[in-house]
Amino acid sequence: MVKGPDHWLIGDGHGKVWKVHFDTMRVEQVMSFHSKRVQDLAIPQSINSSITIGEDGSVRLWDFVKDK
């Protein structure tokens, strides 16, 4: 889990990342990838991206602004 300014980002055991908004507790799926579980999630504050490492050995970079 990673805490943002107004939300949590949570990785589940099925390769999906969820965003939970503090004010409404609304849950939305942010992304879905990796053929196995997400092992780690990092969100550098200097860029609008997240980096994930999957149990399948893959590393993914997700750009929030470009949505890709």
C-alpha positions in Angstrom: 0.0 0.0 0.0 1.1 3.5 -0.8 -0.4 6.6 0.7 -1.0 9.6 -1.6 -2.2 13.1 -0.7 -5.9 12.1 -0.9 -5.9 8.4 -1.5 -4.3 5.0 -1.0 -3.0 2.8 -3.8 -3.3 -0.9 -3.0 -1.9 -3.8 -4.9 -3.9 -7.1 -4.6 -2.8 -10.7 -5.2 -4.2 -10.9 -8.7 -2.1 -8.3 -10.5 -4.4 -5.3 -10.0 -3.8 -1.9 -8.4 -6.8 -0.1 -6.7 -7.2 3.5 -5.7 -9.2 4.2 -2.5 -10.2 7.9 -2.1 -10.1 9.1 1.5 -13.1 11.4 1.4 -15.6 9.0 -0.2 -14.0 5.6 0.3 -14.7 5.1 -3.4 -12.6 2.3 -4.9 -11.5 2.3 -8.5 -9.2 -0.1 -10.4 -6.2 1.9 -11.6 -4.4 -0.8 -13.6 -4.3 -4.5 -14.3 -1.2 -6.3 -15.5 1.5 -9.0 -14.7 0.6 -12.6 -15.1 1.2 -13.2 -11.4 1.1 -11.2 -8.2 2.5 -7.7 -7.9 5.5 -8.0 -5.5 6.3 -4.3 -5.0 5.0 -0.9 -6.0 7.0 2.4 -6.0 5.7 5.8 -6.8 8.5 8.4 -7.2 7.4 11.9 -6.2 9.5 13.5 -8.9 7.6 11.9 -11.8 3.9 11.1 -12.5 4.5 7.4 -12.7 4.5 4.2 -10.8 6.9 1.2 -11.0 5.8 -2.3 -10.2 7.7 -5.6 -10.0 5.7 -8.8 -10.6 6.2 -12.3 -9.3 6.5 -13.3 -12.9 9.8 -11.4 -13.1 8.5 -8.4 -15.2 9.0 -4.7 -14.3 6.4 -2.2 -15.4 6.3 1.6 -15.6 2.9 3.3 -15.6 2.6 6.9 -16.7 -0.5 8.5 -14.9 -0.6 11.6 -17.1 -0.5 9.7 -20.5 -2.5 6.7 -19.1 -0.1 4.2 -20.5 
